[in-house]
Each structure stands twice: as structure tokens, then as C-alpha cells.
Amino acid sequence: MVEEIPYEITGFLTKKGVVVDDEKAREELESRGYGEEVDGRFMLKDYEAIFLLYNKMIKLLEENKEVSIDKLVDFAISRDRCEWTRFLIYRDLRSRGYVVREGF
């Protein structure tokens, strides 16, 4: 079961990944176990962004154009060819109610 977010969150696809600038959205995502602060910006891991876009919990923009899930997956795989596998594992764990964190 995937939790719903009560309002639309907008993320921005950059060369470094997906950034969420809105403070309210950041707090909402962070409280649900998504993303982390990187160099003063709130960033989502590629597999988290794919998961959120897949479940229609985020709207993703690049240069004021909406990004499709296919484009995001291609972007993620170009950075790390194992990203699709990470997404599948992440999706499975989140659907079971787990909050997934790296490095523990």
C-alpha cells in the first residue's frame, strides 16, 4: 500500500538529480522517509524519484517541461545501470510498508 500525499509536489530534474525546492513539500517528503539534504538542497535518490513519479505522487519538470517516467528512467540508468533494479527492490519494500534508507 502506497501512502498518498495530500497535495501536488513538484520536483526539478537537474544534472545532479531530482531537487525539491518547496519547503512544505520537502518537510512532507522527509517525514515519509524520502530524500536527503545534499549541498544545501533537498535531493531525491533516482529510485525514489522514479517511485514517486510512478505512483503519481510528484510532478517532475525539466526546463518548464513535464518529464515522463521513461525519460527519468533513462536519465537514472545513464548515471548508474543498476538503478532500475534498485527501483524494483525499493518499490517492493515500500509497498510492504518499509521505509528504506541507505547506509545502516
Residue, then its C-alpha position, 0 to 999 in steps of 0.5 A: m500500500v502506497e501512502e498518498i500525499p495530500y497535495e501536488i509536489t513538484g520536483f526539478l530534474t537537474k544534472k545532479g538529480v531530482v531537487v525539491d525546492d518547496e519547503k512544505a513539500r520537502e518537510e512532507l517528503e522527509s517525514r515519509g522517509y524520502g530524500e536527503e539534504v545534499d549541498g544545501r538542497f533537498m535531493l531525491k535518490d533516482y529510485e525514489a524519484i522514479f517511485l514517486l513519479y510512478n505512483k503519481m505522487i510528484k510532478l517532475l519538470e525539466e526546463n518548464k517541461e513535464v518529464s515522463i517516467d521513461k525519460l527519468v528512467d533513462f536519465a537514472i540508468s545513464r548515471d548508474r545501470c543498476e538503478w532500475t533494479r534498485f527501483l524494483i527492490y525499493r518499490d517492493l519494500r515500500s509497498r510492504g510498508y518499509v521505509v528504506r534508507e541507505g547506509f545502516 
